Amino acid sequence: MAKIKQALVSVSDKTDLVPFVRFLAEDLGVGIISTGGTARSLLENGLKVTEVADYTRSPELLDGRVKTLHPKVHAGILYRRDVPAHAKQMQTMGWEGIDLVCVNLYPFESVIQKPDTPFEEAIENIDIGGPCLLRAAAKNHVHVVVVPDPKDYGWVQAELKELGGDLSQASRRKLAQTAFARTSVYDQTISRYLAEHK
């Protein structure tokens, strides 16, 4: 395993985010890629951030529906560091790895709990890029740390500090399980909502 060098951060729930990202950036020297409101929040708190549109050289599209759905982002997350052909392809493209993905999802559940929420508004709060990022990072958890829940920032930070910028395989697997559990519940909630609004 290698130390974390680059992280993608894109969250709806910004609880405890700034101290966690400050630790990554300032204590570990991790480069931060971010999107929209998350990037603005980090910049306002004095953190250096590369906007995802600058990273991919592709603007956000369709009113923000397409931000992180880009091969440079997903290749950076999914490439296996132990497969020379993968590394060669990344080098040929001039792309770098993304070693940590800190993502939580649009608040679909809280939006639909409001009785007067229009159906169209609920649909716009279905996150697409977020689950894709979580699933990609969780699939490749041997090489990529996925952090889907602010409640995990504390112990993740402590272990990263203890291991000099790395995380054990057991911890990576635990976080991957959390990520898949989260996307599973999220999809089930959307499915139930659509079933109730035929």
C-alpha angles and dihedrals in degrees: 000000000000131000118269109263104166133029135190113214122188119149142160093196105059095183109146090346100129097056091047094050091042088056091050094047103036104029100035100026093234117166112235125218115186146165139231116309093009091056091047092051092050093046091049088056092054099259124140110240136175110216112231091236089058091045094052095031086228122111124234106270139205097019092311096311088121116045113119098020093107131120093234090059098043095041088052090055100038104042115111111232090205095058112083092202090057092050090048092052091050090049091049090052092045090236129143131214125262106220102182130034116196106184138147126179139256108274096254093151095054093043094056092046088072105089094216097051109131115234091240092055091051091052091051088056093060104111116222106166094044097059090044090054093046094048093046093050093043091050090052095039092133086072104019130054114221119199111185100160130055088216088072097054094090100054093036090054091047093052093044088053092047094048096041098251100329136098128217120252090243091056092045090053092048091053091046090054089050090051095051091045089053096050090045093054090043092054092046090053091051091047092052091047092052091046089055093049103052 
